[in-house]
Amino acid sequence: MEAAVKPQRQMVRLRGRSYVAFVFTPTVPVQDWLHEIDATIARSPGFFAGRPVVIDLSSVDLSQSGIGHLLTSLQDRNIRVLGIEGVEEAKLTPMMPPLLSGGRSCVVEPTATKKPEAKSETKPTLLLENPVRSGQTVIFPDGDVTILGSVGSGAEVVAGGSIHVYGALRGRAMAGVNGHTSARIYCQKIEAELLAIDGFYQTADDIDAALRGRPAQAFLQGNIMRITALN
């Protein structure tokens, strides 16, 4: 007589994991906004490849069919939308991406009642002694990232503060992702595919050819990103 084997329950494992997503905020006329997306893709075909995208519809008043048309237009451009925010749930259909909430704001609001402390002025820094190779992604939302080497083509560095590259910067560098407009990007040799600070970005084609291969820095001046040589 064989003993009955009691089935074992499979444990469901839940893990938290963070991704840096592009948040699109369409403006009207939407067709012109899509043309700007086309221009970005034309300059950098792989710009949105593998990148999660969230659509913030709080700035436009689109009907359900209008939202569907927008999603189809983005899908036609190989842009996959992870979720939607800034719209009433009743305007979404079950076939559309889910309504998201709770995304971390990119605006840092100073707390008036909190007294400045010397300790709070010390920003954490991530120091990487090896190059960041193609395909690698480094995400450090808490502060500056310093790399004692190069950042290869196809690699990506994301920092809450500034990014310092003591070598060639050939991949993507995104600084100030938590709303730090004073963040900067420094490198010894600028050959970047993308530079971004607090959501403002420039692709390789936007960078002055006279700067390529030279030490350079990128910073925000109002709503304009400046890229200048480091002398």
Disulfide bonds with the S-S distance in Angstrom:
none
